[in-house]
Amino acid sequence: MTRLVYLGDRRFEFVEGAEPAAGPGECLLEIVATGVCGSDVHGYVGLNERRPAGTVMGHEAVGRVVEAGEGVELEPGLMAALWPIVACEECDFCSAGWSHLCPERRLYGCTPELPGAFATRMKVQSRNLVPLPPDVPPEWGALVEPLAVGHHAIDLAGLTGGECVSIVGGGAIGIAAALAASRAEASEVTVVEPQQSRRATLAALGLTAVGPEAAPFGVDLAVECVGHEETVRAALGAVRPGGAVVLVGLAAPEVSVPMVPLVIEERRVLGSSAYTRADFIAVADCLSEPGLDLEPMIERRVTLEELPRVFEEYAEGRETAVRTLMACDR
């Protein structure tokens, strides 16, 4: 078995090792595809400390069960997406189904203790696997994780149908939020994205995308999927009095916002982090919707061996693909 281990300071190492056995309640997963997430790149370049040295990254994954441990009902051969959150399962948050807010939560691919899916195989708790619907392209399973982030943001906003929605940022999470808003029967969904290439990708997905100069104003809801001060301000400025802004992006650790329009006009601001297990299952089920085509999101496929170069290309701005997949069958 081969794993790609992050050593810190923009360095990786390929490590060969014995294949792990699935213990009680566990499965051995043969990786089919894993997405390169922006948070992985942020950790790689040192923007945050969310990817410590010694981590096998890769939390956006899909794989095939090759071995099931004692007490596991999942059958070998099953194709499943990785729900990467591991929580205590005992606190009030976990009991309420909000394990993503558990104080003890960890994620596969984000800590050395839970090796992720930049590997040929990985061992995982069976409850962290969500089966894919039949006849869904297997690689789409690697998109469930980012799609669930957008789904959760829209769910928090509580759309009832008929709202006008602006999505600020047309990356994977912006796409996810736009698709979720459309599914929630918003009357108008517009993605604001400065890059022409990404607007073309959005159009290929059937979404309406405009540049910042044509951004809508007076919307009921804005979902900010970038995390820079200027984009947070743009989201706040786009919303009507009494409307809501959901903040998802984390590019900057701190931003300043104008208080007068926020307070005087009673705009509501919500933070949205990750997803619940119910969100994840709902998104996986949606992959089989008639007419859905997620192929435009997958703009590049690479091998495990090519990943170090891909990370450096993202870090230097030479790669802008909405989603690059490490595809083991490539």
C-alpha positions as CSV (number, residue, x, y, z in Angstrom):
1,M,0.0,0.0,0.0
2,T,1.3,3.5,-0.9
3,R,0.5,6.7,1.1
4,L,1.5,10.3,0.4
5,V,2.6,11.8,3.7
6,Y,2.8,15.6,4.2
7,L,6.1,16.5,5.9
8,G,5.5,20.2,6.4
9,D,7.1,23.1,4.6
10,R,5.6,22.2,1.2
11,R,7.2,18.7,1.3
12,F,5.7,15.3,0.7
13,E,7.0,11.7,0.9
14,F,5.7,8.5,-0.6
15,V,5.6,5.8,2.1
16,E,5.1,2.1,1.3
17,G,3.7,-0.1,4.0
18,A,1.8,-3.3,4.7
19,E,-1.9,-3.2,4.0
20,P,-3.9,-2.7,7.2
21,A,-6.5,-5.2,8.2
22,A,-10.1,-4.1,9.0
23,G,-10.8,-4.5,12.7
24,P,-14.2,-4.7,14.4
25,G,-16.5,-2.0,13.0
26,E,-14.0,-1.1,10.3
27,C,-13.7,-1.4,6.5
28,L,-10.7,-1.5,4.2
29,L,-11.4,0.9,1.3
30,E,-9.7,0.7,-2.1
31,I,-9.5,4.3,-3.1
32,V,-11.2,5.2,-6.5
33,A,-10.8,9.0,-6.4
34,T,-9.9,11.8,-4.0
35,G,-10.4,15.5,-4.5
36,V,-7.7,18.1,-3.8
37,C,-9.5,20.6,-1.5
38,G,-8.5,24.2,-1.1
39,S,-8.1,23.6,2.6
40,D,-5.4,21.0,1.8
41,V,-3.6,23.6,-0.3
42,H,-3.9,26.2,2.5
43,G,-2.3,23.8,4.9
44,Y,0.4,23.0,2.4
45,V,1.5,26.6,2.0
46,G,1.2,27.4,5.7
47,L,-1.8,29.7,5.7
48,N,-3.0,27.7,8.7
49,E,-2.0,24.8,10.9
50,R,-4.9,22.5,10.0
51,R,-2.6,20.0,8.2
52,P,0.1,19.0,10.7
53,A,3.3,17.3,9.5
54,G,2.8,13.6,9.3
55,T,-0.7,13.9,7.9
56,V,-1.9,11.8,5.0
57,M,-4.3,14.3,3.4
58,G,-7.4,13.5,1.4
59,H,-10.9,13.9,2.9
60,E,-12.9,14.2,-0.3
61,A,-12.9,10.5,-1.2
62,V,-14.8,7.6,-2.7
63,G,-13.7,4.0,-2.7
64,R,-14.7,0.4,-3.0
65,V,-15.0,-1.8,0.2
66,V,-12.5,-4.7,-0.1
67,E,-12.7,-6.0,3.4
68,A,-15.3,-5.6,6.2
69,G,-14.4,-6.2,9.8
70,E,-16.5,-8.0,12.5
71,G,-19.9,-6.5,13.0
72,V,-20.0,-4.6,9.7
73,E,-22.9,-5.1,7.4
74,L,-21.4,-3.4,4.4
75,E,-20.5,-5.9,1.7
76,P,-17.2,-6.1,-0.2
77,G,-17.5,-4.4,-3.6
78,L,-19.8,-1.6,-2.3
79,M,-18.9,1.8,-3.7
80,A,-19.1,4.4,-0.9
81,A,-18.2,8.1,-0.2
82,L,-16.2,9.0,2.8
83,W,-18.0,11.0,5.5
84,P,-14.7,12.2,7.1
85,I,-15.9,13.4,10.5
86,V,-15.0,11.3,13.6
87,A,-16.7,12.6,16.8
88,C,-17.2,11.4,20.3
89,E,-20.8,10.3,19.7
90,E,-21.7,11.1,23.3
91,C,-21.9,14.9,23.7
92,D,-25.0,17.0,23.3
93,F,-23.9,18.0,19.8
94,C,-23.5,14.4,18.7
95,S,-26.8,13.4,20.2
96,A,-28.5,16.1,18.3
97,G,-27.0,15.0,15.0
98,W,-24.5,17.9,14.9
99,S,-21.3,15.9,15.2
100,H,-19.5,18.4,13.1
101,L,-19.7,20.8,16.1
102,C,-18.4,18.2,18.6
103,P,-15.5,19.6,20.6
104,E,-13.7,16.3,20.1
105,R,-14.3,16.1,16.3
106,R,-11.5,15.1,14.0
107,L,-11.4,14.4,10.2
108,Y,-9.8,11.7,8.2
109,G,-7.1,13.4,6.2
110,C,-6.7,16.3,8.5
111,T,-4.6,14.8,11.4
112,P,-1.8,12.2,11.5
113,E,-4.0,9.9,13.7
114,L,-6.6,9.5,10.9
115,P,-4.8,8.9,7.6
116,G,-6.8,10.1,4.6
117,A,-7.3,9.0,1.0
118,F,-4.2,10.3,-0.8
119,A,-3.3,6.6,-0.8
120,T,-4.1,3.4,-2.6
121,R,-6.1,2.1,0.3
122,M,-7.3,3.3,3.7
123,K,-8.8,1.9,6.8
124,V,-12.0,3.6,8.0
125,Q,-14.8,3.2,10.5
126,S,-17.8,1.7,8.7
127,R,-20.1,4.4,10.0
128,N,-18.0,6.9,8.0
129,L,-19.0,5.3,4.7
130,V,-22.1,6.4,2.8
131,P,-23.1,4.1,-0.1
132,L,-23.6,5.7,-3.5
133,P,-26.8,5.1,-5.4
134,P,-26.6,2.5,-8.2
135,D,-25.5,3.7,-11.7
136,V,-23.8,6.9,-10.3
137,P,-20.4,7.4,-11.9
138,P,-18.0,6.3,-9.1
139,E,-15.8,9.4,-9.3
140,W,-18.8,11.6,-8.4
141,G,-18.5,10.1,-4.9
142,A,-15.4,12.3,-4.4
143,L,-17.7,15.4,-4.9
144,V,-20.1,14.5,-2.2
145,E,-18.0,16.2,0.5
146,P,-17.7,19.7,-1.1
147,L,-21.3,19.4,-2.3
148,A,-22.4,18.7,1.3
149,V,-20.7,21.9,2.5
150,G,-22.9,24.0,0.2
151,H,-26.0,21.9,1.0
152,H,-25.5,22.6,4.7
153,A,-25.1,26.4,4.2
154,I,-28.4,26.5,2.3
155,D,-30.1,24.3,4.9
156,L,-29.0,26.7,7.6
157,A,-30.5,29.7,5.7
158,G,-33.9,28.0,5.8
159,L,-35.0,28.7,2.3
160,T,-38.8,28.2,1.8
161,G,-38.9,28.7,-2.0
162,G,-39.1,31.8,-4.2
163,E,-36.1,33.6,-2.7
164,C,-33.5,35.5,-4.8
165,V,-30.0,34.1,-3.9
166,S,-26.5,35.4,-4.7
167,I,-23.5,33.1,-4.3
168,V,-20.2,34.9,-4.0
169,G,-17.4,32.8,-5.4
170,G,-17.7,30.1,-8.1
171,G,-15.4,27.4,-6.8
172,A,-16.5,24.0,-5.7
173,I,-18.3,25.3,-2.6
174,G,-20.0,28.1,-4.5
175,I,-21.2,25.5,-7.1
176,A,-22.4,23.3,-4.3
177,A,-24.4,26.2,-2.7
178,A,-25.9,27.2,-6.0
179,L,-27.0,23.7,-6.8
180,A,-28.5,23.4,-3.3
181,A,-30.3,26.7,-3.6
182,S,-31.8,25.6,-6.9
183,R,-32.8,22.3,-5.3
184,A,-34.5,24.3,-2.5
185,E,-36.6,26.1,-5.2
186,A,-35.0,29.6,-5.0
187,S,-36.6,31.7,-7.7
188,E,-33.3,33.1,-8.9
189,V,-29.7,31.9,-8.2
190,T,-26.8,34.0,-9.4
191,V,-23.1,33.1,-8.9
192,V,-20.7,36.0,-8.7
193,E,-17.3,34.9,-10.0
194,P,-14.5,37.1,-11.5
195,Q,-12.7,34.4,-13.5
196,Q,-14.1,33.8,-17.0
197,S,-13.0,30.2,-17.0
198,R,-14.9,29.4,-13.9
199,R,-18.0,31.2,-15.2
200,A,-17.8,28.9,-18.2
201,T,-17.7,25.9,-15.9
202,L,-20.7,27.2,-14.0
203,A,-22.6,27.7,-17.3
204,A,-21.8,24.1,-18.2
205,L,-23.4,23.0,-15.0
206,G,-26.6,25.0,-15.9
207,L,-25.9,27.8,-13.4
208,T,-26.1,31.5,-14.0
209,A,-22.8,33.3,-13.4
210,V,-21.8,36.9,-13.7
211,G,-18.7,39.0,-13.0
212,P,-18.6,41.3,-9.9
213,E,-19.5,44.3,-12.0
214,A,-22.9,42.6,-12.7
215,A,-23.6,41.3,-9.2
216,P,-27.2,41.4,-8.1
217,F,-28.4,43.6,-5.3
218,G,-31.4,43.5,-3.0
219,V,-31.3,39.7,-2.8
220,D,-32.9,37.7,0.1
221,L,-29.8,35.6,0.7
222,A,-26.1,35.8,-0.1
223,V,-23.8,32.9,0.5
224,E,-20.1,34.0,0.8
225,C,-17.8,31.1,-0.3
226,V,-14.4,32.8,-0.5
227,G,-13.5,34.4,2.9
228,H,-11.7,37.6,1.9
229,E,-12.7,40.9,3.4
230,E,-13.8,42.4,0.0
231,T,-16.0,39.4,-0.8
232,V,-17.6,39.4,2.7
233,R,-18.3,43.1,2.3
234,A,-19.8,42.4,-1.2
235,A,-22.1,39.7,0.2
236,L,-23.3,42.0,3.0
237,G,-23.9,44.8,0.5
238,A,-25.9,42.6,-1.9
239,V,-28.6,41.7,0.7
240,R,-31.8,43.6,1.2
241,P,-32.7,44.9,4.7
242,G,-33.8,42.0,6.8
243,G,-32.0,39.5,4.5
244,A,-29.4,37.0,5.5
245,V,-25.7,36.3,4.7
246,V,-24.2,32.9,5.3
247,L,-20.4,32.9,5.6
248,V,-18.7,29.7,4.4
249,G,-15.3,30.9,3.1
250,L,-12.2,30.8,5.3
251,A,-9.5,32.3,3.1
252,A,-8.6,34.9,5.7
253,P,-8.7,34.3,9.5
254,E,-10.1,37.8,10.2
255,V,-12.1,40.4,8.3
256,S,-13.7,43.7,9.2
257,V,-17.3,44.5,8.2
258,P,-19.3,47.8,8.2
259,M,-21.5,47.7,11.3
260,V,-24.1,50.4,10.4
261,P,-25.8,48.6,7.4
262,L,-25.6,45.3,9.3
263,V,-27.2,46.7,12.5
264,I,-29.6,49.4,11.3
265,E,-31.0,47.3,8.4
266,E,-31.1,44.1,10.5
267,R,-29.2,41.9,8.1
268,R,-28.6,38.5,9.7
269,V,-25.2,36.8,9.5
270,L,-24.7,33.0,10.0
271,G,-21.5,31.0,10.0
272,S,-21.6,27.6,8.3
273,S,-19.1,24.9,8.9
274,A,-18.9,21.5,7.1
275,Y,-22.1,19.4,7.3
276,T,-24.1,16.9,9.3
277,R,-24.2,13.2,8.5
278,A,-27.8,13.7,7.3
279,D,-26.5,16.5,4.9
280,F,-23.9,14.1,3.5
281,I,-26.4,11.3,3.0
282,A,-28.9,13.6,1.3
283,V,-26.2,14.8,-1.1
284,A,-25.1,11.3,-1.9
285,D,-28.7,10.4,-2.7
286,C,-29.1,13.5,-5.0
287,L,-26.4,12.2,-7.3
288,S,-28.9,10.0,-9.0
289,E,-31.3,12.9,-9.9
290,P,-32.4,12.8,-13.5
291,G,-30.5,15.3,-15.6
292,L,-27.7,16.0,-13.1
293,D,-24.3,16.1,-14.7
294,L,-21.3,16.9,-12.4
295,E,-18.6,16.1,-15.0
296,P,-17.8,19.9,-15.6
297,M,-16.7,20.2,-12.0
298,I,-13.9,17.6,-12.6
299,E,-11.5,19.7,-14.6
300,R,-8.4,17.6,-14.1
301,R,-7.5,14.0,-13.2
302,V,-4.0,13.0,-11.9
303,T,-2.3,10.0,-10.4
304,L,-1.2,9.6,-6.8
305,E,2.4,10.1,-8.0
306,E,1.5,13.5,-9.6
307,L,0.0,15.0,-6.5
308,P,3.1,16.8,-5.1
309,R,3.4,18.7,-8.4
310,V,-0.3,19.5,-8.4
311,F,-0.1,21.0,-4.9
312,E,2.8,23.2,-6.0
313,E,0.9,24.3,-9.1
314,Y,-2.1,25.3,-6.9
315,A,0.1,27.1,-4.4
316,E,1.8,29.1,-7.2
317,G,-1.5,29.9,-8.9
318,R,-0.6,28.0,-12.0
319,E,-3.5,25.6,-11.5
320,T,-7.1,26.9,-11.1
321,A,-9.2,23.7,-11.8
322,V,-12.4,23.8,-9.8
323,R,-11.7,20.2,-8.8
324,T,-8.7,18.0,-9.5
325,L,-9.2,14.4,-8.7
326,M,-6.5,11.9,-7.8
327,A,-8.0,9.0,-9.8
328,C,-6.5,5.6,-9.0
329,D,-7.9,4.0,-12.1
330,R,-6.4,6.7,-14.4
